[in-house]
Amino acid sequence: MIVGRPISEICRELAISAQASHQTVLAQILRMASLEAAQSGVRYHDGDSSIQDRLVGTWDWDIANDRVYADSKFARLFGVNADLASRGTPLQDWLDAIHPDDIDDVTAAINRSLTTGQVFSREYRVVSHGDTHWVYARGKCTLDSSGKAVRFPGAIVDITREKIDDHHFSIVPT
């Protein structure tokens, strides 16, 4: 018996919502995530809660000015004040929340995206307020005509419950 909704379907719904809100870059990222999830066959099974109740956040990194602008959900995951996040904070403020065991992989993936324009797609842990959360982040760096990275928007989803269910372990605060 197959339980739960396909993640690809949920990402597709979020893409439609983002497009309706004129967030075209986010909509494109979510469409790409939908295709990737369809290939993997991953399903979401969380009882009666809807995807709208999930912690889905967005960011937009202005690379030249080193300012990450984020919504309140993204800020909450990383332990950054929501007002500061909406005004933009340095990338380091966000990197500081990444679990020490994951930071090298995440920064390498960010650097790869900055130099190649490749899609950034990673699962990793963030630690804030004494709690550890697993997240799935996906973004795409925008390069200018000379190949220089200028913007890096994306979306993030808290996947802690799925990690616990998949691996049958508890995430312990660090």
VMD Tcl script that builds the backbone (N, CA, C; Angstrom):
set m [mol new atoms 522]
animate dup $m
set s [atomselect $m all]
$s set {name element resname resid chain x y z} {
  {N N MET 1 A 0.836 -1.181 0.000}
  {CA C MET 1 A 0.000 0.000 0.000}
  {C C MET 1 A 0.886 1.251 0.000}
  {N N ILE 2 A 0.638 2.190 -0.880}
  {CA C ILE 2 A 1.393 3.440 -0.955}
  {C C ILE 2 A 0.691 4.471 -0.088}
  {N N VAL 3 A 1.448 5.091 0.801}
  {CA C VAL 3 A 0.897 6.072 1.724}
  {C C VAL 3 A 1.494 7.434 1.418}
  {N N GLY 4 A 0.673 8.467 1.506}
  {CA C GLY 4 A 1.175 9.822 1.380}
  {C C GLY 4 A 1.138 10.365 -0.035}
  {N N ARG 5 A 1.303 11.661 -0.114}
  {CA C ARG 5 A 1.309 12.356 -1.398}
  {C C ARG 5 A 2.714 12.413 -1.946}
  {N N PRO 6 A 2.846 12.334 -3.255}
  {CA C PRO 6 A 4.184 12.487 -3.849}
  {C C PRO 6 A 4.724 13.901 -3.602}
  {N N ILE 7 A 5.981 13.983 -3.217}
  {CA C ILE 7 A 6.632 15.283 -3.022}
  {C C ILE 7 A 6.590 16.082 -4.326}
  {N N SER 8 A 6.684 15.383 -5.448}
  {CA C SER 8 A 6.639 16.076 -6.740}
  {C C SER 8 A 5.338 16.851 -6.901}
  {N N GLU 9 A 4.242 16.280 -6.451}
  {CA C GLU 9 A 2.940 16.947 -6.533}
  {C C GLU 9 A 2.903 18.178 -5.622}
  {N N ILE 10 A 3.449 18.039 -4.431}
  {CA C ILE 10 A 3.474 19.157 -3.482}
  {C C ILE 10 A 4.336 20.296 -4.032}
  {N N CYS 11 A 5.502 19.968 -4.573}
  {CA C CYS 11 A 6.371 20.998 -5.157}
  {C C CYS 11 A 5.691 21.684 -6.337}
  {N N ARG 12 A 4.968 20.905 -7.120}
  {CA C ARG 12 A 4.249 21.475 -8.262}
  {C C ARG 12 A 3.195 22.479 -7.775}
  {N N GLU 13 A 2.454 22.127 -6.709}
  {CA C GLU 13 A 1.451 23.044 -6.140}
  {C C GLU 13 A 2.105 24.316 -5.618}
  {N N LEU 14 A 3.241 24.156 -4.933}
  {CA C LEU 14 A 3.955 25.329 -4.430}
  {C C LEU 14 A 4.458 26.203 -5.579}
  {N N ALA 15 A 4.878 25.577 -6.675}
  {CA C ALA 15 A 5.335 26.334 -7.847}
  {C C ALA 15 A 4.202 27.162 -8.438}
  {N N ILE 16 A 3.023 26.582 -8.511}
  {CA C ILE 16 A 1.854 27.301 -9.037}
  {C C ILE 16 A 1.546 28.501 -8.144}
  {N N SER 17 A 1.612 28.282 -6.827}
  {CA C SER 17 A 1.357 29.367 -5.884}
  {C C SER 17 A 2.412 30.469 -6.005}
  {N N ALA 18 A 3.671 30.083 -6.133}
  {CA C ALA 18 A 4.749 31.066 -6.276}
  {C C ALA 18 A 4.591 31.862 -7.566}
  {N N GLN 19 A 4.230 31.185 -8.642}
  {CA C GLN 19 A 4.029 31.872 -9.920}
  {C C GLN 19 A 2.874 32.864 -9.822}
  {N N ALA 20 A 1.797 32.459 -9.137}
  {CA C ALA 20 A 0.647 33.351 -8.965}
  {C C ALA 20 A 1.015 34.585 -8.155}
  {N N SER 21 A 2.021 34.456 -7.291}
  {CA C SER 21 A 2.493 35.579 -6.483}
  {C C SER 21 A 3.611 36.356 -7.176}
  {N N HIS 22 A 3.834 36.050 -8.456}
  {CA C HIS 22 A 4.854 36.713 -9.271}
  {C C HIS 22 A 6.267 36.478 -8.746}
  {N N GLN 23 A 6.494 35.318 -8.119}
  {CA C GLN 23 A 7.823 34.931 -7.660}
  {C C GLN 23 A 8.357 33.916 -8.669}
  {N N THR 24 A 8.738 34.410 -9.846}
  {CA C THR 24 A 9.069 33.530 -10.961}
  {C C THR 24 A 10.300 32.665 -10.716}
  {N N VAL 25 A 11.312 33.198 -10.054}
  {CA C VAL 25 A 12.519 32.401 -9.793}
  {C C VAL 25 A 12.193 31.267 -8.833}
  {N N LEU 26 A 11.470 31.580 -7.760}
  {CA C LEU 26 A 11.068 30.547 -6.808}
  {C C LEU 26 A 10.195 29.504 -7.501}
  {N N ALA 27 A 9.284 29.943 -8.353}
  {CA C ALA 27 A 8.428 28.998 -9.073}
  {C C ALA 27 A 9.264 28.052 -9.931}
  {N N GLN 28 A 10.281 28.567 -10.591}
  {CA C GLN 28 A 11.147 27.728 -11.419}
  {C C GLN 28 A 11.921 26.724 -10.558}
  {N N ILE 29 A 12.432 27.174 -9.428}
  {CA C ILE 29 A 13.158 26.280 -8.522}
  {C C ILE 29 A 12.242 25.158 -8.049}
  {N N LEU 30 A 11.016 25.493 -7.705}
  {CA C LEU 30 A 10.067 24.479 -7.242}
  {C C LEU 30 A 9.665 23.525 -8.360}
  {N N ARG 31 A 9.569 24.017 -9.592}
  {CA C ARG 31 A 9.289 23.112 -10.720}
  {C C ARG 31 A 10.445 22.125 -10.911}
  {N N MET 32 A 11.685 22.612 -10.767}
  {CA C MET 32 A 12.844 21.716 -10.877}
  {C C MET 32 A 12.832 20.688 -9.750}
  {N N ALA 33 A 12.480 21.133 -8.535}
  {CA C ALA 33 A 12.401 20.204 -7.404}
  {C C ALA 33 A 11.315 19.162 -7.640}
  {N N SER 34 A 10.226 19.567 -8.262}
  {CA C SER 34 A 9.143 18.633 -8.577}
  {C C SER 34 A 9.619 17.537 -9.523}
  {N N LEU 35 A 10.362 17.918 -10.537}
  {CA C LEU 35 A 10.894 16.929 -11.485}
  {C C LEU 35 A 11.872 15.980 -10.801}
  {N N GLU 36 A 12.742 16.537 -9.960}
  {CA C GLU 36 A 13.713 15.711 -9.242}
  {C C GLU 36 A 13.003 14.731 -8.302}
  {N N ALA 37 A 11.979 15.210 -7.604}
  {CA C ALA 37 A 11.233 14.348 -6.678}
  {C C ALA 37 A 10.459 13.272 -7.437}
  {N N ALA 38 A 9.948 13.606 -8.608}
  {CA C ALA 38 A 9.219 12.612 -9.407}
  {C C ALA 38 A 10.135 11.458 -9.800}
  {N N GLN 39 A 11.378 11.771 -10.103}
  {CA C GLN 39 A 12.334 10.726 -10.474}
  {C C GLN 39 A 12.675 9.829 -9.293}
  {N N SER 40 A 12.693 10.396 -8.085}
  {CA C SER 40 A 13.073 9.610 -6.910}
  {C C SER 40 A 11.888 8.882 -6.289}
  {N N GLY 41 A 10.663 9.349 -6.581}
  {CA C GLY 41 A 9.472 8.706 -6.035}
  {C C GLY 41 A 9.228 8.991 -4.565}
  {N N VAL 42 A 9.862 10.027 -4.016}
  {CA C VAL 42 A 9.705 10.358 -2.602}
  {C C VAL 42 A 8.271 10.809 -2.347}
  {N N ARG 43 A 7.735 10.371 -1.197}
  {CA C ARG 43 A 6.368 10.714 -0.828}
  {C C ARG 43 A 6.358 11.432 0.508}
  {N N TYR 44 A 5.370 12.264 0.708}
  {CA C TYR 44 A 5.178 12.981 1.966}
  {C C TYR 44 A 4.047 12.322 2.722}
  {N N HIS 45 A 4.312 11.882 3.944}
  {CA C HIS 45 A 3.263 11.262 4.754}
  {C C HIS 45 A 3.331 11.821 6.169}
  {N N ASP 46 A 2.418 12.705 6.456}
  {CA C ASP 46 A 2.417 13.343 7.770}
  {C C ASP 46 A 0.993 13.492 8.282}
  {N N GLY 47 A 0.268 12.414 8.309}
  {CA C GLY 47 A -1.078 12.452 8.856}
  {C C GLY 47 A -1.957 13.434 8.135}
  {N N ASP 48 A -2.626 14.290 8.889}
  {CA C ASP 48 A -3.604 15.201 8.314}
  {C C ASP 48 A -3.066 16.590 8.034}
  {N N SER 49 A -1.823 16.882 8.406}
  {CA C SER 49 A -1.350 18.255 8.216}
  {C C SER 49 A -1.090 18.528 6.742}
  {N N SER 50 A -1.368 19.749 6.345}
  {CA C SER 50 A -1.209 20.121 4.941}
  {C C SER 50 A 0.168 20.710 4.701}
  {N N ILE 51 A 0.544 20.796 3.444}
  {CA C ILE 51 A 1.845 21.350 3.088}
  {C C ILE 51 A 1.946 22.817 3.505}
  {N N GLN 52 A 0.809 23.514 3.569}
  {CA C GLN 52 A 0.853 24.913 3.970}
  {C C GLN 52 A 1.325 25.064 5.413}
  {N N ASP 53 A 1.152 24.001 6.229}
  {CA C ASP 53 A 1.605 24.047 7.613}
  {C C ASP 53 A 3.091 23.758 7.736}
  {N N ARG 54 A 3.701 23.299 6.672}
  {CA C ARG 54 A 5.128 22.964 6.684}
  {C C ARG 54 A 5.954 24.232 6.738}
  {N N LEU 55 A 7.146 24.109 7.262}
  {CA C LEU 55 A 8.046 25.246 7.300}
  {C C LEU 55 A 8.792 25.317 5.975}
  {N N VAL 56 A 8.313 26.166 5.088}
  {CA C VAL 56 A 8.933 26.395 3.789}
  {C C VAL 56 A 9.350 27.855 3.754}
  {N N GLY 57 A 10.649 28.098 3.627}
  {CA C GLY 57 A 11.147 29.463 3.618}
  {C C GLY 57 A 11.875 29.785 2.323}
  {N N THR 58 A 12.079 31.075 2.089}
  {CA C THR 58 A 12.774 31.504 0.877}
  {C C THR 58 A 13.863 32.506 1.227}
  {N N TRP 59 A 14.856 32.549 0.344}
  {CA C TRP 59 A 15.943 33.516 0.502}
  {C C TRP 59 A 16.312 34.082 -0.863}
  {N N ASP 60 A 16.999 35.220 -0.832}
  {CA C ASP 60 A 17.576 35.821 -2.034}
  {C C ASP 60 A 18.875 36.494 -1.605}
  {N N TRP 61 A 19.993 35.964 -2.073}
  {CA C TRP 61 A 21.307 36.486 -1.708}
  {C C TRP 61 A 21.780 37.444 -2.780}
  {N N ASP 62 A 21.937 38.704 -2.425}
  {CA C ASP 62 A 22.552 39.731 -3.270}
  {C C ASP 62 A 24.056 39.572 -3.057}
  {N N ILE 63 A 24.704 38.899 -3.976}
  {CA C ILE 63 A 26.095 38.483 -3.792}
  {C C ILE 63 A 27.052 39.678 -3.726}
  {N N ALA 64 A 26.889 40.629 -4.619}
  {CA C ALA 64 A 27.805 41.773 -4.667}
  {C C ALA 64 A 27.822 42.554 -3.356}
  {N N ASN 65 A 26.663 42.664 -2.714}
  {CA C ASN 65 A 26.561 43.412 -1.463}
  {C C ASN 65 A 26.571 42.502 -0.232}
  {N N ASP 66 A 26.741 41.203 -0.448}
  {CA C ASP 66 A 26.728 40.200 0.615}
  {C C ASP 66 A 25.552 40.406 1.561}
  {N N ARG 67 A 24.355 40.391 1.000}
  {CA C ARG 67 A 23.128 40.550 1.772}
  {C C ARG 67 A 22.194 39.407 1.415}
  {N N VAL 68 A 21.832 38.605 2.421}
  {CA C VAL 68 A 20.835 37.559 2.245}
  {C C VAL 68 A 19.521 38.108 2.787}
  {N N TYR 69 A 18.525 38.211 1.910}
  {CA C TYR 69 A 17.188 38.652 2.289}
  {C C TYR 69 A 16.342 37.397 2.413}
  {N N ALA 70 A 15.672 37.246 3.552}
  {CA C ALA 70 A 14.929 36.013 3.784}
  {C C ALA 70 A 13.594 36.310 4.444}
  {N N ASP 71 A 12.652 35.395 4.217}
  {CA C ASP 71 A 11.364 35.534 4.888}
  {C C ASP 71 A 11.473 35.033 6.324}
  {N N SER 72 A 10.419 35.228 7.092}
  {CA C SER 72 A 10.458 34.901 8.520}
  {C C SER 72 A 10.617 33.402 8.777}
  {N N LYS 73 A 10.102 32.557 7.898}
  {CA C LYS 73 A 10.232 31.112 8.099}
  {C C LYS 73 A 11.685 30.667 7.924}
  {N N PHE 74 A 12.336 31.196 6.913}
  {CA C PHE 74 A 13.754 30.887 6.711}
  {C C PHE 74 A 14.560 31.391 7.907}
  {N N ALA 75 A 14.274 32.617 8.329}
  {CA C ALA 75 A 14.990 33.215 9.459}
  {C C ALA 75 A 14.813 32.372 10.717}
  {N N ARG 76 A 13.604 31.900 10.974}
  {CA C ARG 76 A 13.342 31.093 12.166}
  {C C ARG 76 A 14.189 29.824 12.171}
  {N N LEU 77 A 14.287 29.156 11.033}
  {CA C LEU 77 A 15.089 27.933 10.959}
  {C C LEU 77 A 16.547 28.188 11.319}
  {N N PHE 78 A 17.065 29.337 10.931}
  {CA C PHE 78 A 18.476 29.646 11.136}
  {C C PHE 78 A 18.743 30.471 12.391}
  {N N GLY 79 A 17.681 30.778 13.146}
  {CA C GLY 79 A 17.860 31.535 14.377}
  {C C GLY 79 A 18.238 32.983 14.156}
  {N N VAL 80 A 17.826 33.546 13.022}
  {CA C VAL 80 A 18.123 34.943 12.700}
  {C C VAL 80 A 16.849 35.763 12.915}
  {N N ASN 81 A 16.982 36.937 13.484}
  {CA C ASN 81 A 15.854 37.826 13.710}
  {C C ASN 81 A 15.148 38.109 12.381}
  {N N ALA 82 A 13.829 37.954 12.364}
  {CA C ALA 82 A 13.049 38.110 11.121}
  {C C ALA 82 A 13.147 39.525 10.546}
  {N N ASP 83 A 13.167 40.536 11.410}
  {CA C ASP 83 A 13.285 41.911 10.904}
  {C C ASP 83 A 14.633 42.129 10.226}
  {N N LEU 84 A 15.706 41.626 10.851}
  {CA C LEU 84 A 17.025 41.739 10.238}
  {C C LEU 84 A 17.062 40.968 8.911}
  {N N ALA 85 A 16.475 39.786 8.906}
  {CA C ALA 85 A 16.470 38.963 7.690}
  {C C ALA 85 A 15.765 39.671 6.546}
  {N N SER 86 A 14.685 40.369 6.825}
  {CA C SER 86 A 13.960 41.063 5.757}
  {C C SER 86 A 14.750 42.249 5.207}
  {N N ARG 87 A 15.655 42.811 6.036}
  {CA C ARG 87 A 16.499 43.923 5.588}
  {C C ARG 87 A 17.808 43.461 4.973}
  {N N GLY 88 A 18.120 42.172 5.173}
  {CA C GLY 88 A 19.341 41.598 4.614}
  {C C GLY 88 A 20.478 41.548 5.613}
  {N N THR 89 A 21.108 40.382 5.700}
  {CA C THR 89 A 22.246 40.188 6.588}
  {C C THR 89 A 23.344 39.465 5.809}
  {N N PRO 90 A 24.584 39.535 6.276}
  {CA C PRO 90 A 25.682 38.858 5.576}
  {C C PRO 90 A 25.472 37.335 5.539}
  {N N LEU 91 A 25.979 36.712 4.507}
  {CA C LEU 91 A 25.879 35.260 4.356}
  {C C LEU 91 A 26.408 34.536 5.592}
  {N N GLN 92 A 27.459 35.049 6.196}
  {CA C GLN 92 A 28.063 34.378 7.346}
  {C C GLN 92 A 27.060 34.175 8.482}
  {N N ASP 93 A 26.109 35.097 8.652}
  {CA C ASP 93 A 25.084 34.939 9.688}
  {C C ASP 93 A 24.306 33.640 9.496}
  {N N TRP 94 A 24.108 33.257 8.252}
  {CA C TRP 94 A 23.343 32.050 7.931}
  {C C TRP 94 A 24.240 30.813 8.005}
  {N N LEU 95 A 25.463 30.953 7.521}
  {CA C LEU 95 A 26.392 29.826 7.563}
  {C C LEU 95 A 26.699 29.404 8.998}
  {N N ASP 96 A 26.684 30.355 9.918}
  {CA C ASP 96 A 26.986 30.054 11.313}
  {C C ASP 96 A 25.994 29.053 11.923}
  {N N ALA 97 A 24.802 28.944 11.364}
  {CA C ALA 97 A 23.788 28.037 11.906}
  {C C ALA 97 A 23.902 26.619 11.345}
  {N N ILE 98 A 24.720 26.412 10.339}
  {CA C ILE 98 A 24.835 25.083 9.729}
  {C C ILE 98 A 25.658 24.176 10.637}
  {N N HIS 99 A 25.192 22.965 10.787}
  {CA C HIS 99 A 25.845 21.974 11.650}
  {C C HIS 99 A 27.315 21.829 11.244}
  {N N PRO 100 A 28.217 21.753 12.216}
  {CA C PRO 100 A 29.653 21.662 11.901}
  {C C PRO 100 A 30.019 20.494 10.981}
  {N N ASP 101 A 29.291 19.386 11.079}
  {CA C ASP 101 A 29.586 18.235 10.213}
  {C C ASP 101 A 29.132 18.444 8.768}
  {N N ASP 102 A 28.298 19.453 8.529}
  {CA C ASP 102 A 27.738 19.676 7.195}
  {C C ASP 102 A 28.283 20.915 6.493}
  {N N ILE 103 A 28.928 21.800 7.231}
  {CA C ILE 103 A 29.319 23.102 6.686}
  {C C ILE 103 A 30.255 22.999 5.488}
  {N N ASP 104 A 31.222 22.099 5.521}
  {CA C ASP 104 A 32.173 22.001 4.407}
  {C C ASP 104 A 31.474 21.603 3.112}
  {N N ASP 105 A 30.571 20.626 3.187}
  {CA C ASP 105 A 29.837 20.183 2.002}
  {C C ASP 105 A 28.934 21.299 1.470}
  {N N VAL 106 A 28.258 21.997 2.377}
  {CA C VAL 106 A 27.350 23.068 1.956}
  {C C VAL 106 A 28.124 24.215 1.311}
  {N N THR 107 A 29.220 24.645 1.923}
  {CA C THR 107 A 29.986 25.750 1.338}
  {C C THR 107 A 30.611 25.349 -0.001}
  {N N ALA 108 A 31.028 24.093 -0.131}
  {CA C ALA 108 A 31.564 23.626 -1.415}
  {C C ALA 108 A 30.473 23.665 -2.486}
  {N N ALA 109 A 29.262 23.263 -2.122}
  {CA C ALA 109 A 28.152 23.291 -3.083}
  {C C ALA 109 A 27.772 24.721 -3.455}
  {N N ILE 110 A 27.811 25.623 -2.488}
  {CA C ILE 110 A 27.540 27.033 -2.776}
  {C C ILE 110 A 28.598 27.570 -3.737}
  {N N ASN 111 A 29.855 27.295 -3.460}
  {CA C ASN 111 A 30.938 27.775 -4.328}
  {C C ASN 111 A 30.834 27.208 -5.733}
  {N N ARG 112 A 30.428 25.951 -5.842}
  {CA C ARG 112 A 30.235 25.341 -7.164}
  {C C ARG 112 A 29.138 26.073 -7.939}
  {N N SER 113 A 28.059 26.379 -7.239}
  {CA C SER 113 A 26.967 27.104 -7.883}
  {C C SER 113 A 27.399 28.508 -8.299}
  {N N LEU 114 A 28.200 29.156 -7.453}
  {CA C LEU 114 A 28.679 30.509 -7.760}
  {C C LEU 114 A 29.559 30.534 -9.004}
  {N N THR 115 A 30.362 29.506 -9.189}
  {CA C THR 115 A 31.299 29.508 -10.317}
  {C C THR 115 A 30.723 28.898 -11.590}
  {N N THR 116 A 29.761 27.990 -11.450}
  {CA C THR 116 A 29.239 27.298 -12.634}
  {C C THR 116 A 27.799 27.655 -12.973}
  {N N GLY 117 A 27.072 28.217 -12.008}
  {CA C GLY 117 A 25.655 28.468 -12.208}
  {C C GLY 117 A 24.811 27.217 -12.001}
  {N N GLN 118 A 25.448 26.118 -11.563}
  {CA C GLN 118 A 24.732 24.876 -11.284}
  {C C GLN 118 A 23.668 25.091 -10.220}
  {N N VAL 119 A 22.624 24.284 -10.254}
  {CA C VAL 119 A 21.601 24.317 -9.226}
  {C C VAL 119 A 22.208 23.852 -7.912}
  {N N PHE 120 A 21.906 24.568 -6.843}
  {CA C PHE 120 A 22.291 24.170 -5.492}
  {C C PHE 120 A 21.153 23.320 -4.944}
  {N N SER 121 A 21.447 22.099 -4.540}
  {CA C SER 121 A 20.437 21.182 -4.030}
  {C C SER 121 A 21.080 20.328 -2.951}
  {N N ARG 122 A 20.710 20.572 -1.685}
  {CA C ARG 122 A 21.377 19.893 -0.578}
  {C C ARG 122 A 20.422 19.625 0.579}
  {N N GLU 123 A 20.645 18.493 1.252}
  {CA C GLU 123 A 20.060 18.222 2.556}
  {C C GLU 123 A 21.180 18.437 3.568}
  {N N TYR 124 A 20.873 19.153 4.638}
  {CA C TYR 124 A 21.865 19.377 5.688}
  {C C TYR 124 A 21.155 19.774 6.971}
  {N N ARG 125 A 21.915 19.902 8.033}
  {CA C ARG 125 A 21.359 20.250 9.332}
  {C C ARG 125 A 21.684 21.693 9.699}
  {N N VAL 126 A 20.728 22.327 10.354}
  {CA C VAL 126 A 20.948 23.644 10.944}
  {C C VAL 126 A 20.669 23.547 12.437}
  {N N VAL 127 A 21.398 24.342 13.193}
  {CA C VAL 127 A 21.254 24.341 14.646}
  {C C VAL 127 A 20.909 25.758 15.068}
  {N N SER 128 A 19.753 25.898 15.733}
  {CA C SER 128 A 19.380 27.213 16.266}
  {C C SER 128 A 18.552 27.013 17.524}
  {N N HIS 129 A 18.756 27.877 18.461}
  {CA C HIS 129 A 18.044 27.825 19.739}
  {C C HIS 129 A 18.157 26.449 20.388}
  {N N GLY 130 A 19.296 25.783 20.207}
  {CA C GLY 130 A 19.541 24.493 20.821}
  {C C GLY 130 A 18.908 23.309 20.120}
  {N N ASP 131 A 18.195 23.549 19.026}
  {CA C ASP 131 A 17.541 22.468 18.285}
  {C C ASP 131 A 18.240 22.242 16.950}
  {N N THR 132 A 18.286 20.988 16.553}
  {CA C THR 132 A 18.851 20.634 15.253}
  {C C THR 132 A 17.713 20.237 14.323}
  {N N HIS 133 A 17.705 20.818 13.127}
  {CA C HIS 133 A 16.699 20.498 12.117}
  {C C HIS 133 A 17.390 20.082 10.831}
  {N N TRP 134 A 16.820 19.086 10.180}
  {CA C TRP 134 A 17.252 18.725 8.833}
  {C C TRP 134 A 16.479 19.597 7.864}
  {N N VAL 135 A 17.161 20.108 6.845}
  {CA C VAL 135 A 16.506 20.924 5.826}
  {C C VAL 135 A 16.910 20.424 4.442}
  {N N TYR 136 A 16.046 20.719 3.490}
  {CA C TYR 136 A 16.372 20.511 2.079}
  {C C TYR 136 A 16.324 21.891 1.452}
  {N N ALA 137 A 17.435 22.321 0.872}
  {CA C ALA 137 A 17.529 23.639 0.250}
  {C C ALA 137 A 17.815 23.480 -1.231}
  {N N ARG 138 A 17.184 24.350 -2.008}
  {CA C ARG 138 A 17.396 24.329 -3.454}
  {C C ARG 138 A 17.391 25.762 -3.955}
  {N N GLY 139 A 18.404 26.105 -4.731}
  {CA C GLY 139 A 18.509 27.449 -5.272}
  {C C GLY 139 A 19.279 27.450 -6.572}
  {N N LYS 140 A 19.272 28.578 -7.232}
  {CA C LYS 140 A 19.985 28.701 -8.503}
  {C C LYS 140 A 20.625 30.060 -8.563}
  {N N CYS 141 A 21.912 30.057 -8.773}
  {CA C CYS 141 A 22.680 31.286 -8.869}
  {C C CYS 141 A 22.470 31.914 -10.247}
  {N N THR 142 A 22.259 33.212 -10.256}
  {CA C THR 142 A 22.132 33.950 -11.503}
  {C C THR 142 A 23.488 34.558 -11.843}
  {N N LEU 143 A 23.956 34.296 -13.050}
  {CA C LEU 143 A 25.231 34.846 -13.511}
  {C C LEU 143 A 24.971 35.985 -14.488}
  {N N ASP 144 A 25.817 37.005 -14.470}
  {CA C ASP 144 A 25.660 38.088 -15.443}
  {C C ASP 144 A 26.291 37.665 -16.778}
  {N N SER 145 A 26.285 38.553 -17.740}
  {CA C SER 145 A 26.768 38.219 -19.090}
  {C C SER 145 A 28.246 37.835 -19.122}
  {N N SER 146 A 29.007 38.272 -18.109}
  {CA C SER 146 A 30.432 37.911 -18.062}
  {C C SER 146 A 30.678 36.639 -17.238}
  {N N GLY 147 A 29.597 36.031 -16.726}
  {CA C GLY 147 A 29.734 34.805 -15.943}
  {C C GLY 147 A 29.953 35.036 -14.458}
  {N N LYS 148 A 29.807 36.284 -14.018}
  {CA C LYS 148 A 29.984 36.615 -12.600}
  {C C LYS 148 A 28.663 36.403 -11.856}
  {N N ALA 149 A 28.731 35.749 -10.686}
  {CA C ALA 149 A 27.543 35.501 -9.871}
  {C C ALA 149 A 26.999 36.813 -9.314}
  {N N VAL 150 A 25.680 37.030 -9.465}
  {CA C VAL 150 A 25.084 38.267 -8.976}
  {C C VAL 150 A 23.968 38.035 -7.948}
  {N N ARG 151 A 23.111 37.067 -8.173}
  {CA C ARG 151 A 22.010 36.767 -7.247}
  {C C ARG 151 A 21.947 35.265 -7.038}
  {N N PHE 152 A 21.375 34.884 -5.894}
  {CA C PHE 152 A 21.272 33.470 -5.566}
  {C C PHE 152 A 19.996 33.259 -4.743}
  {N N PRO 153 A 18.845 33.155 -5.403}
  {CA C PRO 153 A 17.593 32.910 -4.678}
  {C C PRO 153 A 17.342 31.416 -4.502}
  {N N GLY 154 A 16.489 31.091 -3.537}
  {CA C GLY 154 A 16.141 29.694 -3.345}
  {C C GLY 154 A 15.059 29.504 -2.309}
  {N N ALA 155 A 14.768 28.237 -2.051}
  {CA C ALA 155 A 13.747 27.850 -1.082}
  {C C ALA 155 A 14.286 26.734 -0.211}
  {N N ILE 156 A 13.729 26.623 0.983}
  {CA C ILE 156 A 14.176 25.623 1.943}
  {C C ILE 156 A 12.947 25.009 2.613}
  {N N VAL 157 A 13.039 23.717 2.914}
  {CA C VAL 157 A 11.954 23.002 3.580}
  {C C VAL 157 A 12.535 22.249 4.768}
  {N N ASP 158 A 11.861 22.307 5.900}
  {CA C ASP 158 A 12.259 21.531 7.071}
  {C C ASP 158 A 11.830 20.081 6.835}
  {N N ILE 159 A 12.788 19.166 6.772}
  {CA C ILE 159 A 12.502 17.749 6.507}
  {C C ILE 159 A 12.853 16.877 7.709}
  {N N THR 160 A 12.887 17.471 8.886}
  {CA C THR 160 A 13.279 16.745 10.089}
  {C C THR 160 A 12.406 15.510 10.306}
  {N N ARG 161 A 11.090 15.662 10.183}
  {CA C ARG 161 A 10.194 14.523 10.413}
  {C C ARG 161 A 10.476 13.380 9.466}
  {N N GLU 162 A 10.728 13.701 8.211}
  {CA C GLU 162 A 11.017 12.647 7.241}
  {C C GLU 162 A 12.324 11.942 7.573}
  {N N LYS 163 A 13.314 12.683 8.002}
  {CA C LYS 163 A 14.600 12.078 8.369}
  {C C LYS 163 A 14.426 11.145 9.560}
  {N N ILE 164 A 13.647 11.557 10.538}
  {CA C ILE 164 A 13.409 10.708 11.703}
  {C C ILE 164 A 12.669 9.446 11.283}
  {N N ASP 165 A 11.617 9.602 10.456}
  {CA C ASP 165 A 10.842 8.441 9.993}
  {C C ASP 165 A 11.692 7.510 9.145}
  {N N ASP 166 A 12.501 8.079 8.248}
  {CA C ASP 166 A 13.305 7.262 7.331}
  {C C ASP 166 A 14.414 6.515 8.035}
  {N N HIS 167 A 14.994 7.125 9.045}
  {CA C HIS 167 A 16.174 6.529 9.668}
  {C C HIS 167 A 15.911 5.988 11.069}
  {N N HIS 168 A 14.684 6.138 11.546}
  {CA C HIS 168 A 14.295 5.619 12.857}
  {C C HIS 168 A 15.259 6.046 13.963}
  {N N PHE 169 A 15.534 7.337 14.004}
  {CA C PHE 169 A 16.372 7.848 15.077}
  {C C PHE 169 A 15.821 9.198 15.505}
  {N N SER 170 A 16.242 9.646 16.640}
  {CA C SER 170 A 15.814 10.951 17.141}
  {C C SER 170 A 16.952 11.934 16.941}
  {N N ILE 171 A 16.594 13.129 16.560}
  {CA C ILE 171 A 17.594 14.180 16.434}
  {C C ILE 171 A 17.711 14.835 17.795}
  {N N VAL 172 A 18.905 14.863 18.290}
  {CA C VAL 172 A 19.172 15.387 19.625}
  {C C VAL 172 A 19.731 16.793 19.500}
  {N N PRO 173 A 19.216 17.730 20.321}
  {CA C PRO 173 A 19.792 19.083 20.270}
  {C C PRO 173 A 21.290 19.038 20.533}
  {N N THR 174 A 22.042 19.910 19.842}
  {CA C THR 174 A 23.492 19.954 20.048}
  {C C THR 174 A 23.854 21.067 20.989}
}
mol reanalyze $m
mol bondsrecalc $m
mol representation Tube
mol addrep $m
